[in-house]
Amino acid sequence: MAAEKNKRQAVKQNKAGLDCFENWDIDNAIVAFKEATEHDPDNPEYHLNLARAYARSSDYQHAMQSLGDYIRTESDPDIVERYERLFSSALDEVETSLIETMRAEEMPLQQIGKAIQMWLEFRITVGRRPLPQAKPSLWAASLAYAIGKVNFTELERPKLAKAFGVTDKALKERYEELINVLDLMPADYRYFVGEENPLDKLVEAAQLLEELDAKFRDK
């Protein structure tokens, strides 16, 4: 009876966590997913969702810990193998292509680091879905392009595609995949490397409007 109650509570908390995750309420998403894993520690989905939330908050230490719990509970060997690769200290083919070509294109070192970070978060956040098949240089090209777009770097997509040896059409498709999975935005705080993020001004403007509205309504 207690076990069934715990599982029902886990389902409830996991749903709450997913709602928070979709609405970028990441702190509360983490709290909800942690409770789900505590109520039903043998359900791999809850550990993976917690890892995804930690990754979105750029807390990769806890994300990897949660991935370890996920691997121990996941029964699909193909998915387990995919996530076990994240624990390797060696660069994979995507990261090698990223570093070599972004350096050759004289893209800033900070952006190269953020592109590698984006690749890690993407592989975590994509979840149990099969990773879209693409050659490493294509993923590298899409990551480089995404980082450049986030940081308002002037990039010609066809030129970048040629530098990585891929087609412009394929690059565009993989770039859109990154946007959808990671919910990317211009000047995204996770990947922006400039000293002044223009989103800060938008937040300040939104807060000012809220304060003015409150005064206007005598709140």
C-alpha positions in Angstrom: 0.0 0.0 0.0 2.8 2.4 1.0 4.7 1.5 -2.2 1.7 2.3 -4.4 1.2 5.6 -2.5 4.9 6.5 -3.1 4.6 5.7 -6.8 1.5 7.9 -7.2 3.3 10.7 -5.4 6.4 10.2 -7.7 4.1 10.5 -10.8 2.6 13.7 -9.4 6.0 15.3 -8.6 7.4 14.2 -12.0 4.5 15.9 -13.8 5.0 19.0 -11.7 8.7 19.0 -12.5 8.0 18.7 -16.3 5.6 21.7 -16.1 8.2 23.8 -14.3 10.9 22.6 -16.7 8.9 23.7 -19.7 8.3 27.1 -18.1 11.9 27.6 -17.2 11.2 27.4 -13.5 14.3 25.3 -13.1 14.8 25.6 -9.4 11.3 24.2 -8.7 11.7 21.6 -11.4 14.8 20.3 -9.6 12.9 20.1 -6.3 10.0 18.2 -7.9 12.2 15.8 -9.8 14.3 15.1 -6.6 11.1 14.3 -4.8 10.0 12.0 -7.6 13.3 10.1 -7.4 13.0 9.8 -3.6 9.5 8.4 -3.8 10.4 6.0 -6.7 14.2 5.5 -6.9 13.9 2.6 -9.4 12.2 4.6 -12.1 15.0 5.8 -14.6 12.8 8.5 -16.1 12.8 10.5 -12.9 16.6 10.4 -12.6 17.0 11.4 -16.2 14.6 14.3 -15.8 16.5 15.5 -12.8 19.8 15.3 -14.8 18.1 17.4 -17.6 17.1 20.0 -15.1 20.5 20.2 -13.5 22.1 20.5 -17.0 19.7 23.4 -17.9 20.8 25.2 -14.8 24.5 24.6 -15.8 25.0 22.4 -12.6 26.9 19.7 -14.5 28.3 18.1 -11.3 24.9 17.2 -10.1 23.7 16.5 -13.6 26.4 13.8 -14.0 25.5 12.3 -10.5 21.9 12.0 -11.6 23.0 10.5 -14.9 24.9 7.9 -12.8 21.6 7.0 -11.0 19.8 6.9 -14.3 22.3 4.5 -15.8 22.0 2.2 -12.9 18.2 2.0 -13.3 17.8 2.1 -17.1 17.2 -1.3 -18.8 17.8 -0.3 -22.4 21.5 -1.1 -23.1 21.7 1.1 -26.2 20.6 4.2 -24.2 22.9 3.2 -21.3 25.9 3.0 -23.7 25.1 6.4 -25.1 25.0 8.1 -21.7 28.1 6.2 -20.5 30.1 8.0 -23.2 29.4 11.3 -21.4 31.7 10.1 -18.5 34.7 9.7 -20.8 37.4 12.3 -20.4 38.5 12.0 -24.0 37.2 14.4 -26.6 34.7 12.8 -29.0 34.7 13.4 -32.8 32.2 16.3 -32.5 34.3 18.1 -30.0 37.5 17.5 -32.0 35.9 18.9 -35.2 34.5 21.9 -33.2 37.9 22.8 -31.8 39.9 22.4 -35.0 37.5 24.2 -37.3 36.4 27.0 -34.9 40.1 27.8 -34.3 40.7 27.8 -38.0 37.8 30.2 -38.4 39.3 32.4 -35.7 36.2 32.1 -33.5 36.9 33.2 -29.8 38.2 30.6 -27.4 35.3 31.4 -25.0 32.8 30.5 -27.7 34.6 27.2 -28.4 34.2 26.3 -24.7 30.6 27.3 -24.8 30.0 25.1 -27.9 31.4 22.1 -26.0 29.2 22.9 -23.1 26.2 23.1 -25.5 27.0 19.7 -26.9 27.0 18.2 -23.4 23.7 19.8 -22.4 22.2 18.7 -25.7 23.1 15.1 -25.2 21.6 15.1 -21.7 18.5 17.1 -22.6 17.5 15.1 -25.6 16.6 12.4 -23.1 15.6 8.8 -24.1 14.9 9.9 -27.7 17.3 8.5 -30.3 20.0 11.1 -31.0 19.4 12.3 -34.6 21.9 10.7 -36.9 24.5 13.1 -38.3 28.2 12.9 -39.0 30.3 14.6 -36.3 31.3 17.5 -38.5 27.6 18.4 -39.0 26.9 18.5 -35.3 30.1 20.5 -34.8 29.0 23.0 -37.5 25.5 23.4 -36.1 27.0 24.0 -32.6 29.4 26.6 -33.9 26.7 28.3 -35.8 24.3 28.3 -32.7 27.0 29.7 -30.4 27.8 32.4 -33.0 24.1 33.3 -33.3 23.6 33.4 -29.5 26.6 35.8 -29.3 25.5 38.0 -32.3 28.6 37.0 -34.2 28.4 37.8 -37.9 28.3 34.4 -39.5 27.4 33.4 -43.1 25.8 30.0 -42.8 26.9 28.7 -46.2 30.5 29.8 -45.6 30.5 28.1 -42.2 29.0 24.9 -43.7 31.8 24.9 -46.3 34.4 25.3 -43.5 33.1 22.2 -41.8 32.6 20.3 -45.1 28.8 20.0 -44.8 25.8 21.2 -46.7 24.0 24.4 -45.8 20.6 22.6 -45.8 21.8 19.9 -43.3 23.4 22.5 -41.1 20.2 24.5 -40.9 18.2 21.4 -40.0 20.6 20.4 -37.1 20.7 24.0 -35.9 16.9 24.0 -35.6 17.2 20.7 -33.7 19.5 22.5 -31.2 17.0 25.4 -30.8 14.1 23.0 -30.1 15.8 20.7 -27.7 17.7 23.4 -25.7 15.1 26.2 -26.1 17.8 28.6 -27.3 17.3 32.3 -27.4 19.5 35.3 -28.5 22.0 36.2 -25.8 21.1 33.0 -23.9 22.6 33.3 -20.5 24.0 29.8 -20.6 26.1 30.4 -23.7 26.6 34.2 -24.0 30.3 35.3 -23.4 30.1 39.1 -23.7 30.6 41.3 -20.7 27.1 43.0 -21.0 24.2 40.7 -21.8 21.4 42.7 -23.6 18.9 40.4 -21.8 19.7 42.2 -18.6 18.3 45.4 -19.9 15.1 43.6 -20.9 14.8 42.1 -17.5 15.3 45.6 -15.9 12.8 47.1 -18.3 10.2 44.4 -17.4 10.8 45.0 -13.7 10.4 48.7 -14.2 7.2 48.2 -16.1 5.9 45.9 -13.3 6.7 48.5 -10.6 5.1 51.3 -12.6 2.0 49.2 -13.2 1.8 48.4 -9.5 2.0 52.1 -8.6 -0.5 52.9 -11.3 -2.9 50.4 -9.9 -2.2 51.4 -6.2 -1.0 47.9 -5.4 
